[in-house]
């Protein structure tokens, strides 16, 4: 939580720049999603609410608090994961997020995981922990495959523009 407060609005500026760079990278087909854990999940919510040129967002236990009332109007589908033992996002906030997802134009999805807090990929070596991790990874991969439609066959546009630009 301290990191979120320290970074403030500067965090999203960095993410926004990174998403733009990725979209125009010569090895990118132009299809980009914002994916983040914790604070990164919060920034994925923000990207979904502010950018119209990405294809999807995935938030692993992000902080949706300041995006409530905006998420229903998000420009892209959002997939969000929370454990039912989440220590920072209250059940009330998760219920508000769920209600926004249900009233949205895009097919947002909220996945609640039993017996999980913020440790989706650090669940020990138990068979249950491994199964939850596999489920989360599989669900994320299917969601991204469904929504990341290539916009072009190569990302040469920006590379060509950079080559033409005079050195500064």
N, C-alpha and C positions, 0 to 999 in steps of 0.2 A: 504494500500500500504506500510505503514511503517513496518508493521509486516512481509511482504514478504521480504523486504530489511534486516530487523533484523535477520530473521531466515536463510536466504540465502540457501546454499546447504544442511545445516544440517537438514532442514525440511524433505527433501526426504529420508535421511538416516533413520530417525525415522519411516517414513511411510513404507519404505521398510522392516524394522525389524518387524513392526506390521503386515504387510501382511503375512510375513513368519510365524510368530507366529500363526496367525489365520488359515492359511492353514494346519498347523500341530497340531492344538488344538484337543484334544480328542473328542470334540463334533462337530467338523467340518467335513463335507464330502469332504473337499479338494477344493471345488468350492468357489472362493473368487473374489470379485470385489472391485475396489478402487472407493469410492464415497466421494465427498467433495464439500464444499461451499466456494466461494471466493478463498482464498489461498489454501484451501483443494481441490478445483476444479483444480487449477494449478497442485497440486501434483498428482491428479488423471490422468491428461494428461501425466505427467512424468512417472507414473507407466505404463500407456498404451504403452508408447514409449520405455520403458527400460525392463520391465519384460515380459517374455514369459510364465510364469506359472500362471497368473491370467486369469480370463475369460472375464472380461468386466471392463469398467470405466464409471463413471457418473460424469460430472462436472456441478455444478450449478454456473453459472457466474464466472468461473475460468479465469485466465489470460493466454491465449494461446500464447502470444507474443513470448516467447523464444522457443516454441515447433513447431512453424510454420516451415515448410520444413521437419519436422520429423513425424508429425501426420499422413501423408499419408502412412507412413511405420509402423504405430503402430501395435503391435502384437495382439491387441484385439479390439473388437468393442467399440466405444465411443458414449455416448449419452451426448449432451451438451445443457444446457438451458440458454437463455439470454432474457432479457426484451428489448423491442425496445427503452426503455428510459435508457438503461445501461449507467451509468456515467463514467466508467473507461475504458471499452473496446470499442474502436471506431467502427463505422459502417464499416470502411475500414478493420479493423482487423477481424471483424466478416465475412466480405465477403471473405477474404483470408482463414479463417478457413473453410468456406463453400466450397470453391474451393478445398481445400485439402481433405475434407470429400468426395466430389464427385469423386475425382481421386484415392481413396484408395481401397485397396483389401478387407478390412472389411466393414461391413454395418454400418458405422458411421451415426449418426443422429443429426441434429441441429434443435432445437425447439426454435422459436422466439415467445415471448409472448407479445401481445399488451397491451399498457398502464402499463407496469411493468418496474421497474428499477432493484434494488437488493433486492426486498422485496417479493419474491415468497410466503413465508409463513407468511407474516406480512401485509396482504392486508386489514386489518380492518374487520369489520363485514358485509361488503357489500355482496350482493349475487354474484356480479361479482368476488370479491376477493376470496370468498369461492369456486366458480366454477373453477377459475384458479388454486387454490391450489389442488383441487380434480384432475384436469386434469394432473397437474405435478406429483402428487403422483401416479396416475394410469398409466401414461406413464412410469414412472420409474419402477414400479412394473412389468409391462408387459415386459419391456426391460430386467430386471434382470431375470425374469422367463425364458425368451427365451434363455439367454446366460449362466446362471449358471447351468451347467450340473454337477451332482455329479461325483466325481472322485473315490470315495470309499464309503463304507457304514459306516465307523467310522474313527475317527482320532486317532487311537491307536498307530500308528507307532512311533511318536515322544515321546509319553508318555512312551512306552516300552523302547525306547532308553534312556530316562532320568532315568528311574528306574534302568537300567543296569549300568549307568555311576557311577564311584566312586565319593564320595563326595569330594569337593575341599576346 
